[in-house]
């Protein structure tokens, strides 16, 4: 390691070359008013030829050095004569937010640690130092410094209106969704949005309303699964005074509140049979009665429903009205799972990072290796999963660039692919589903499901664990389906 205080005129050629070579080294600035600490650092890092150390005895002196010398890392004591380390850090951040700063102190109080990290320190260490830990910390901070200098500032990947809309994707499957949104916006047709939880069903419903002729009227959303059955009817249709205990006044329900606009019924598959019947009447005639009321109330509301459950199976099991299903399923909007559109990951990450920046997060860019890690992850869940990862990363990141180590540990582990059915089962599946599509009968669809389960059990000799893997479902789900179709064991299936 070379200790360097700046070039001077008239130096011999060999020394001048050495100084030029210093510009390719990692530059460390030590700020401490104790000579013993400065000497200790020279001893600790003296054998490292890749570093050059410069020292300052006060915060004021450091602020005079940093703009011209541009160190790669600053190590600074918190308690110094004159300006404190925290005050120096705050002033440094005003004109240089990309240089990591490690704060040091011999007085390790809880409040000091909190203040250090709150004001943007890369890390906080106690004196006396554990030399191996200090070496590793300096190496990590220098790596972060290089990453911040190599990573270009984040530029918007999406037009402003896409950030406002909140639905992100350029994959073919999402482009089909956008086309359907446009077609639905031009009409008053009822729509059914399906897909896994967290894929953005309410955002799609809002986009349809926002681009429709009803955009100037209310858009209301209600989660049918989150409200107890006893209260859901009142929430939807309202109630009259005295209709039940606690009904001290008349209350308008969502159907009246959204008159002229759009009502979004989320998780409609969890609705009771009684409420399903009343919803069907509204769809057919545009009228309903409040709870405890005797007079019909007319409403003009567009209904958009959503579910993450297979309603066809619910109809086959007589858990959902078939006539209501057909009324809702005028136009089906199928939202793909995140694992089916990996090409949208960079756009989603950019979208969530933009939200984090608007919320005041310090991290403004993603290191290319971190983006590769996000793309390699299988994402078995929903859009909420990368949202959580990206929202966490700026909080954990030490500096303006999010690196791989700032991502949740589980993101770094690729998700194994789902088990694939054997050729025989796959071929049978194709034939049976073609038959079901041609017949369009829910009884046929139930028969298809039963035959698939039966065939998987035959192929595995009745081994339920292997059959579940073959079908790509859990053993618990398989057992429920076996009970539903009265399949007791493989030998009984003929």
N, C-alpha and C positions, 0 to 999 in steps of 0.2 A: 504494500500500500504506500502511496506517495502522499505526503502532506503538502498541500499547494496553497499559496496565498495569492496567486495571480502572476501573469507574465511580466517580465521586466525587459527594458531595452538593453541591447548589447550583450545578451547571453550567448555563450558558446553554442555552436550548431547542435552538438549532441544533447545539451540540456534543453534547447529549444524544441528539438524533436520529441524529447520526453514529455514536454509540456503539451505539445500538440496531441501526443498519444493519450494524455489525460482526458481529452475531450470525449474519448470513446469509453471511458470508465464510468462506473456508477459513482455519482457525486453525493457524498453524505455531508450534511451540515449539522454539527453538534452545537447546541446553544445551552450553555451552563456557566454559571458564575463561579464554579469551584474548579480550581486548577487540578485537583486530584481526580475529578471525574474526567476531565479532558485527557489527562495522562492515561487513565484506565482504558479509555476507548482506543488510544493509540496502541496500547498493549494487546487489547482483545482482537483488533482487526489489522494489526501491523503486518501479518504474514499474508494478507490477501492481495494479490497483484491486480485484482479487477476493480479495486475501489480507490477513491481519493477522498481524503477527509479534510474538511475545513472547520474551524472553530470560531464561535462568537461568544463573548462573555455576557451579553445581555440581549433582551428582546429587541431593543432599539437598534443595536448593531446588526442583528440578524435581518431585520427588515431593510437595512441598507444594502446587505449582501445579496439577498434572494433575487431581486429583479434582474440584476446583471449576471449573476453566476448560475442561476436556475438549477438548484440542486435537485437530485432525484428523490431524496429523502431527507426530512428534517427530524432530528431527535432533540427534544427540548425539555428542560426542567420546568416544572410548574411554578415553584417558588424561587424567584430571583430578585435581586435588588433592582428597583425600578419597575419596569413593566413586567407583569406576570406572564407565565406561559400561556394561560388561557386568553389573556388580552392580546398577546402576540398572535396566537392562533386565529382569533377573530379578525384581526386586521389582515393577516395573511390571506384568509379566505375571501376577502373583499376583492383581491386582484389575482389570486391564484388558487383555484379550487381543486387542481389536479395533482398537487404535490402532497404525498402522504406525510402526516406528522405523527410521530410517536411521542407522547408526553411521559415524563418521568418524575417521580417524587419519592422522597424518603418518608413522607407522611401519608400513608394509604388510608384515607377516609372514604366512607361511602359516597359522600357528596362530591368529593374530588373526582372519583371515577365517573359518576353520573354526568358532571359538568364536562369532563373531557370528551366523552362520547357524544354528548348532546351537541357540542360545538364542532363536531366533525373530525375528531382525532382518529387516526387509523387504529391506534391501540394505546394502552395505558399500562405502564410497568412500574414496579416498585424497586427502589434501591434498598440494599445492594442487589446487583443483578446475578441471576443464574446465567452464566456465560453461554451454555449450549442453547438455552431458550432464547437469549438475546440474539445470538447468531441466526437462529431460525426465523425469529420475528423480523429481523432486518432483511433477510433473504426474501421472505414473503412480501414485505412492504415494497421492496425494489421490484419484484415481479409485478405487483399491482401498479406501480408507477409506470413500468414499461407498457403494461396493458392499456393504461389510460392514455398514454401518448400515442400508441399505435392504433387505437380505436377511434374512428371518426365520430364526430358528434352525431347524435341521432337526428335523422331527417324524417319528416312524415312520409309514410308509405301509402297513406290513404288520403283521398280528398276530404275536405272539412266535413262535408255532409255525411260521409260514411262514419266518421267519429261520432257525429251527433246521433245518427240512427242507431248505432250500437250493434248492428248485424254485420259481421265481418266474414269475408270469404270470397275467393276467386276460383275455387274448385268447381268442376262441372256440376256436382250435386248441389252446391249452394247457388250456382247460377240458375239452375232450374227452380229453386225456391224463390229467387228474386223475380223470375219471370211470372211465377204464379201469383206473387204478391201484386204485381202490376195488373194482371188480369182480374184478380179479385177486387182490386181497388176500383176498377171501372164498373163494378156491378154491386148489387146488394145481396149476392148469394151467401148462404150460410157456409161456413168452412169448418173443417175438423183438422186440427194440427196435431200430428203424432210424432213421437220420437222420445228418446231417453230424457230423464229429468236433467235440467241444466243445459239443454241445447238451444235455448232461446225462444221458446214457444210464445211467451208473452211479448217479446220484442217483435216477433213476426206479426202478431195480432195488432200491436200498436202501429206497425208500418202499414198494414192494410188500412187501418182507420185513418192514419195521417194522410194517406194519399187518396182517400175516397171523398165523395161529395159530403160525407158526414163529418169531415175533419173539424168543422167549426162547432160541433156539438160534443157532449161528454163522451169520454171513453172510461168505462169503469171495469175493474177486474175483481174477481172473487175466486178464492181457492176453495173448491167444494170439499176437499179433504181436510182442510184446516179448521172448519167450523163444525161444531157438533150438529148432528142431524136435527135435534130439537130446535136449533136456532137458525139453520140454513134457510128454511122456508120463510121465516120472518125477514131474513137478510135479503132474500130475493124478491119477495112479493110485498113486504111491509105488513103492518098489522093495525087493527083498529084499537081504540082505547078500550081497555077492559077485556081484550081478547084472551089474556092469560095473566097470571100473577106477575105484577111488576109492569104491566103495560098501562102506564098512567096517562099516555097520550097517543094520538095517532102517529104512526111512523111510516114514511114512504120507503119502499124497498128499492133495490138496485134497478129493477125494470122501469120504475117510474123516474128514478133519478137520471137514468141514461136515455130518456125518451128523445128520439131523434138522432141518437148517437149509436154507440157500439157497446155491447156487454160481452166481456170475455169470461167464459166459464172454464177455469182451469181445473184439471183433474176431475173431469165430469164422470169418469168411470167409477168414482167413489160415491156417487149420488144415490140416495135411497129410491126405492121403486115409487113411493108416493110423490116425491119431488119430480122424478122423471116424468110422471104422468102430467103434472102441471106444466112442466117445461114444454112437453109435446103440444099441449093445448095452446100455449103462447105461440109456438111456431106455426101451428095450423090456423088459428083464428086471430091471433094478436090480442087476446083478452085473458084476464086472470082475476081472481079475487084476493084481496088482502086477507091475512089470517084473522078470523073472527068477523069478516065482512060478508055482506049479502049481495053486494052490487058488483057487477063486472066492471073492470077498469081496462080501458083500451090503451095500448101502447104501440109505438112504432120504434122498434129496436132491432138492430142487426146483431145476431148472435154468432160469435166465434167461439168454438169449444176446443179444448185440448186435453190430451191424456197421454200418459206414458204406459198405459196398459193396453193389451190387445183386446179391443172391444169386440172383435169377432168371436173370440173365445168366451167373453162374458155373455154375449148373446146366445152362443151355443149352450152355455151352462145355465141359461135363464136368469142371469144376474143383471142383465141390461136389456131394456126393451128394444126389440128388433125394429119397430116402426120409428122410434126415436133415433136409433142409430142411422137409419136411412135419411131421416130429416136433417141430421147434423152432417152427414157424410156427403153433402152435395159436391163439394170440392175438397179433396184430401191434400194437405200439405205435409209431406214427410220430411222431417228434419234428420239429417244423417248424424250418426255418432261421430265424435271427434276422431276416433281411430280410423274412420273411413275417409277422412279428408286431411291427411298429414301435410299436404302442400299448403294448407291454410295456417299452419303453426306460426310462421314468421309474421304474418299479418295480425294474428291474434296477440302475439307477444308485443308487437308494436302498439296495438290498440290499448292493451293493459298498461304498458309503460307510459303511454301518453296520459292515461288517467292518473298514474302515480306521480308524474311530473306536475300535473295540474294540482294535485293534492300537496305539493311541496316536497316531494322526494328528492334527495340529492343526486341519486344515481340517474343518469340521463341516457346511458348507452349500454348495449349488451355486447360483451366480448364474443367474437365469432365462435370460439370453442364452446361457450355457454349456449349459444343458439344451436350448435350441432347437438349438444346433449339433450336439449329440449326436443329437437326433431327426432332423435334416436329413440326417445321414450315412447312406449307403445300407446299411452293415453287410453287406458281402458274405460275411463270415466267420461266426464262431460266437459264442456267449455269452462265450467267453474274451476276445474283442476288446474289448468295453466294460469287462470286468473289468480288463484291462491298463490301459486308458485311465484308469479311475477310481482304480486303485491308484497310478498314476504322478502323477495330478493333486495329491493332498494333499502329496506330497513336494515338488513344484515350487511349489505355491501359496505366496504370501507373505501370510500371514494366515489367517483362519478361513473365508474364502469362496473357492471355486474359480471363477475367471473363465475366459472364453473363451481367453485367452492361456495359461492353465495346461494346456490340453488338448494332446495331441500334434498337430503340424502337419497330419498326414494326415487327422485327424478333421474339419478345417475344409474339406476338399475333398469335395464330394458325389460319390458313386460313380455313374458313368453307368449307366443302365439296360441290362440285358442285351439283345442284339439279339432282335427278335421275328420269328418266321417269317412269310413272306408268306401271304396268304389261301389260296392253292392248297395250300401245304405244310401249313398249319394244318388245313384241311378234310380233307386226306388223313390227317393224323395222327389226327384224331378218328375217322375211319372205321376205320382200321387198329387202333387201340387198342380200339375197341368190339368188333371182330372177335376180338382177342386175349383180351379179358375173357370173351367168350362161349365161346371154345374152351378156355381155361385150359391150353393146351399150351405148354411152353417152346419147342418147335420153332416154333410160331406166333409167339411173342414174338420169337424170333430173326429170323423172316421179316419181322416188322413193322419191326424195326430196320434190316434190310438195305434194305427198300423205301423207308424214309424217307431213308436216305443216298443211295440211287440217285435218288430224285426231286429231292433238293436239288442233286445234281450235274447233273441234266438242266437244271434251272432256271437254273443258273449257267454252263452250257456247259462243265462240267468244271473250272471254277475252284475249286480246293480251299479257298483263303482265303475266298472269298465263300460257298461251301457251308458251311464251318464256322461262319461268322457267322450264316447262315440257321438252322442247327440249334442255335445257342447253345452250341457246344463249341469247343475249341481245334483248331488244324490238326493238332497232334500226335495228339490223340485221334481225329480223323477218319481220319488215315492208318492208325492201328492198326485201326480198325473196317473200313477198306477191305481191309486185309490179311486180317483175320479172315474176311470174307465174300467174299474173292477178287474184289473190285471193283477193276479195274486202271485204267480211265479211263472217262470219261462215254460215249464212243461204243460201249463194249462192253456197256453196260447196256441190255438189251432186256426 
